[in-house]
Every structure is written in C-alpha cells, then in structure tokens.
Amino acid sequence: MFFTLLRRLSAGLFATLRGFSRRGGTWVQARPALAAWVYGDPDEADRISEAELAEENYRDFNHRYFAGFGEQEKMLADGPRMAFYAAAVARRVRRGDRVIDLGTGTGILAAFAAKSGAARVYALDHSDILRQARRLAEANGLAGVEFIATHSRDFTLPERVDVILHEQMGDYLFDEAMVANVIDLRERLLRPGGVIVPSCFEFYCEPAKVREERRIPFLWELNVQGYDYACLEDERPDNPDYYRHIGCDPGMIEHFLGEAAPALKIDLMTLQSDEPACELSVVRTVVKPGRLDGFVVFFRALEGDDLVLSSSPLDAGRAPHWGFRILRTEAADFKAGEVITLTLRVGSWAEPSGWRWSWKRSAGG
Ligand SMILES: C[S@@+](CC[C@H](N)C(=O)[O-])C[C@H]1O[C@@H](n2cnc3c(N)ncnc32)[C@H](O)[C@@H]1O
C-alpha cells in the first residue's frame, strides 16, 4: 500500500517535472538568441522541431480552451453525442476493466465506465476543469475513478489497461490532436487485445450547394444591384482562413452534388502514424445537379454497425455542437452525370490551416 502510494506520487512528480521541462524548452526555442546559447548549433538533431513547437502551442490553447464551463456545457448538452458515448461505453467496458479516460473534462465518460463496472478508471485532463470533475464525482458518489491532472503524453502507469476512452474529435476530425494522443497511449499503455472507444472514423469532403439565401460568394464574384466587384479578382487574399467557412447551422447546406462516401477511413486500433495520407482525391459523379459552392468537411465515428456519431449537416440526428467546414470554391454549375474531382493536399492532418484544395470537372463515362 505504502509502496503503491509512493510510486504514484513519484510518477506524478516526474510527470510534472517533464511538463515543466517541455514547456521551458518551448519557451527557450521561441527566443532564438537564448536558444542558440542553450542548445548550441541550431541544426543539432535534438532541436525542437517546428511540428513540436506547433504541438506545444496547441497544447497550451487546448488547456485553456476547455478550462471554462462554456465549452464543457455545449458538449454535455449535445444529446446525440452523449447517447453515442453512453451506448458505446456500456457495450465495450466490462466488469473489472481498467480504463483510461483521455481528456475526461467533467468526468462524464469516466462515470459511464464506472457504471459499466470498471474496476479502475484513470481520468486524465490537463485543464483546470479537473477540479470540478473531482467535485462532481464526490457529489455523485462515483467510486473507482482516479482524477489525474496531467497531459496524456506525460502519464505513465506500471500496468497496461483494457480500454482507452476519448473524445478528441475537432470539426475537421483531426484538428484536436486525436490521432497523436491516442496512438501514444495505445502504444505505451493499452494491453494487447484491449479496445479504444471510439476507434473507427470516416472523414468526408463532399461537394455541396449552399442555399441561395445563405450563400456568400467571394468578393470578386459579386454584382450588387449592378455594382460589379469583378475587378478585385487579382487581389485575392493570401490568408488561408478566408477560403474556408465555419458552418454551425446545417440548414445552410441545400444538398450534396454526389453520393456521400468516406474520403478516408481510419481505425485508431491499427493506424500507425498521424499522417495517413498527404494527397487525397475525392471523385464524385453528380447525381443532384446544381451549383458547386464548396466542399463540406465532416466526420462520422462508428461503434459496430449500429452506433454512429455524425457531424454531417445533412444527417438527421447529427451531433449539433460540432460545426462543419466548407472549403470554399468559386461558383460552378454542374449537370447530372458530370464528374467533380477534388484534390486535397495535406501537410499535416492536425493542421487544417495548411490544407490546400483544387478541383476539376470532367464529362461522365
Ligand atoms: C472534447 S473535451 C471532452 C471532455 C469529456 N471527455 C466529455 O466527453 O465530455 C476534451 C477534453 O480533453 C482534455 N484534453 C485534450 N487533450 C488532452 C491530453 N492530451 N491530455 C489530457 N487532457 C486532454 C481537454 O482539456 C478537454 O477537457
């Protein structure tokens, strides 16, 4: 008992020290003169790479973003989301299981796991919301859940677990570091034959028509009561964010032009890296003619054949707190039978701001 306690305390202490050291490294790297002094030759192999720096920055953002009640309540009030997780956890967590809840937030998935009979739940979160999670657990008489204030990368255990639970999906599916975080825990702490909930995902990028009254053309496409903006075409903004639209109201999408199908399928149980592809081609034969306004990005998480969590603007029962994204295009009209080919170039899946896209038209076969 004493040694278990001592081991936990020292694991916690070393995790904190590692966190300090990593953040310190990032801080130093952001100051080139200091970094040159501390690290010497900047080309040395152990220098923090740009990707690591981006990851650190995201970590910091994420840590603050989820600390307030505002984000947590949106997620908890999302009925389809919570119904999916309640059913998936009840199905996959068995009596006596040891479980890691990666990013526990207010502790809701940990509570579901405890209800399913988990012997031990390690509920991790790096954000200050953990204080409220502990209070909630006490108020609700939750037993067998250990709340640990840590980033998952810094968490270690002397034993492997049976289940990893997580909800790390962003609007673009990949933009909340889900793949890297889950793979890291899977490799280090999931026992052979253990499960990840959820593990199967479909990523979509569908050509779509936006409802007339909701459509916002590019500035140079406009002609407002005879006042023509076409001359501004040669001043297209460089800012990549300008070329995507954040949609939260599914009513703005009138229809997809083709039959929706996954552009990418991933299974976190087997995926080997967080860079599953660098160039994706999506080919759609137009079945519903109309104007192409952009490509709608959304995802579906699947648990078995029957449980689906969807962010598609056109799915009845979509999970409403997720937005969807429109990769905007200049308007182009399509007839039935024509083919649209989208090319999506991805540097890093976790960094949608670097994604670039183009499309072409061809006659149907
Ligand atoms: C989308 S919320 C989900 C919260 C909760 N699991 C739920 O379903 O309501 C993600 C949570 O994970 C935490 N988080 C994200 N990445 C993490 C990581 N690598 N390690 C620990 N916590 C993380 C965030 O602080 C946030 O509270």
PDBQT file of the ligand as one rigid body, heavy atoms in Angstrom, charges set to zero:
ROOT
HETATM    1  C1  LIG A 401     -13.628  17.478 -26.168  1.00  0.00    +0.000 C 
HETATM    2  S1  LIG A 401     -13.339  17.525 -24.433  1.00  0.00    +0.000 S 
HETATM    3  C2  LIG A 401     -14.109  16.025 -23.889  1.00  0.00    +0.000 C 
HETATM    4  C3  LIG A 401     -14.438  16.020 -22.421  1.00  0.00    +0.000 C 
HETATM    5  C4  LIG A 401     -15.123  14.765 -21.914  1.00  0.00    +0.000 C 
HETATM    6  N1  LIG A 401     -14.379  13.576 -22.223  1.00  0.00    +0.000 N 
HETATM    7  C5  LIG A 401     -16.505  14.637 -22.484  1.00  0.00    +0.000 C 
HETATM    8  O1  LIG A 401     -16.729  13.723 -23.273  1.00  0.00    +0.000 OA
HETATM    9  O2  LIG A 401     -17.357  15.469 -22.178  1.00  0.00    +0.000 OA
HETATM   10  C6  LIG A 401     -11.649  17.126 -24.396  1.00  0.00    +0.000 C 
HETATM   11  C7  LIG A 401     -11.014  17.247 -23.023  1.00  0.00    +0.000 C 
HETATM   12  O3  LIG A 401      -9.743  16.645 -23.114  1.00  0.00    +0.000 OA
HETATM   13  C8  LIG A 401      -8.765  17.458 -22.498  1.00  0.00    +0.000 C 
HETATM   14  N2  LIG A 401      -7.536  17.120 -23.222  1.00  0.00    +0.000 N 
HETATM   15  C9  LIG A 401      -7.290  17.270 -24.539  1.00  0.00    +0.000 A 
HETATM   16  N3  LIG A 401      -6.134  16.703 -24.874  1.00  0.00    +0.000 NA
HETATM   17  C10 LIG A 401      -5.625  16.168 -23.731  1.00  0.00    +0.000 A 
HETATM   18  C11 LIG A 401      -4.463  15.422 -23.441  1.00  0.00    +0.000 A 
HETATM   19  N4  LIG A 401      -3.608  15.070 -24.396  1.00  0.00    +0.000 N 
HETATM   20  N5  LIG A 401      -4.232  15.046 -22.173  1.00  0.00    +0.000 NA
HETATM   21  C12 LIG A 401      -5.108  15.374 -21.183  1.00  0.00    +0.000 A 
HETATM   22  N6  LIG A 401      -6.250  16.058 -21.413  1.00  0.00    +0.000 NA
HETATM   23  C13 LIG A 401      -6.510  16.440 -22.672  1.00  0.00    +0.000 A 
HETATM   24  C14 LIG A 401      -9.283  18.870 -22.640  1.00  0.00    +0.000 C 
HETATM   25  O4  LIG A 401      -8.779  19.695 -21.607  1.00  0.00    +0.000 OA
HETATM   26  C15 LIG A 401     -10.790  18.644 -22.534  1.00  0.00    +0.000 C 
HETATM   27  O5  LIG A 401     -11.254  18.764 -21.207  1.00  0.00    +0.000 OA
ENDROOT
TORSDOF 0
